[in-house]
Amino acid sequence: MKSEICFWISRRAVRAALRQLLTAHQPVRQLFEPESSTYTYLLADTSTKEAVLIDPVLEPLDRALTLLHELGFNLKVAVNTHCHADHITSTGLMKKRLAGLKSAISKFSGASADIHLSEGDKITFGKQYLTVVETPGHTDGCVTLVTGDRSMAFTGDALLIRGCGRTDFQQGSAKKLYQSIHQKIFTLPDHCLIYPGHDYKGQTASTVAEERKFNPRLTKSLEEFVDIMNNLNLPKPKKIDVSVPANLVCGVTKSECPEKGRILIQSTTS
């Protein structure tokens, strides 16, 4: 009996340790912006309180800052998965409110940032990190961010739940997107959670296995996928003419960010 009890305690301890490892960098919050149906993700290393923010939106800036303050997190990096066409990023204004905050985006985006990301780069926060996976197709500068244990992937507008990003503007390519998803995202572990940049039906997450099996566009052949994407006939995003120019300079005016490729505004505490 004693050995059985010890074995049970050991198993429980192992399970607890695994849970701690798995939750140390889980999305602390999945924040929704209703006008553009955009998801923003806040991740943190709970032991060091260092955090990273993915795809922050301008309008709910104060909500994000309040949450950071309430949870006691130190935001190290605000990263955009691509240059957005349907909303303006809040990274530029966040840098003015939070001392030491760095902005990040793909080097292929054409946008200003402190950090220009490439395949295999790591975004660290405390003892945790996100690995950059280049997934072009929606735009040339799209990246997917994968947690160090490959249990979660933040896919931006590349892979959505039972869908994908459009490919009819901003250097979009249906062929590139299909290859990015099948060769980069669908090769992640089956259980890897998919956290998209948008959802229009109230869905919050999926898995690699689910999307590989059930995504109505991605279960098609390349030729069929290209035909589907070329015939969506979607209206132009309402804010594209404002959002893209703003997001090329981190969501701030050119006077605040005069040198393309590097943010020059000074971070100050609010």
C-alpha positions, 0 to 999 in steps of 0.5 A: 500500500505504501508503495502504491501511495508513493506511486500515486503521489509521484504521478500527481506531482508529474501531472502538476509539473506538466500543467505548470509548464504548459500554462506558463505561457498560455494565452493569458487573455484572448482579446476581441475587437468587434469592429474588425473581428480581430483577436489580440493575444497576451502571453506571459511568463508567470514566473518573471511577469514578462509578456508579449502582445500579438496583433494589438488594435488601436481602439481598445488600447486602454483596455490592454494597458489596464489589463497589463497593469492589473496583472502586473505584467511587463510588456517586452514586445508588441508584435504584428503578424503582418501589415493589417488592412482592416484595422490600425495597430496600437504598437506605436502609441503603446511605445509612447506609454510603456518604457522599453517596449519594442515593436516587431513585424516581418522584414518582408512587411515593408513596415517600420519596427524595432525588430524585423523578424525572419524565419526561425527568430525567437521572441523571448519573454522571461523563460518562454519564447515564440518561434517565428515561422514565415507563412506568406500568402495573405501578404508577403510579410505574414508570420505564424508565431509558435510557442516553444513546446509547439503546443500553440500557434498564432496564425494571424490571417494565414489560417483561420478556423475553417477558413483562411485569409484572402489573397487578392491584395497586398502581394497576396498569392493563393499558391503561396498561402496553400504551401505555407499552411500545408508545409509550415502549419499543418506539419505542427503536432496534431494537438497544436492549438490554432489561435487565429487573427480573426473570427467572424462566427464566435469561434476562439480556437481550433487544432492542427488536426481539426483544420487539416481534416475539416477546413473546407478550403485546405482539404482541396487540391492546390488547383482547387484552392487557387480557383476558390480564392480567385473567385471569392469576389470579396469587397475591399476592406473598409479601412484599407486606405487608412490602415495600411499607410498607418500600419507601415509606420507602426500606427502613428503619423510619419512625424512621430516615426520619420525613418522607415524601418526604425521607430524613433518615438521615445517610450515614456511612462504614462 
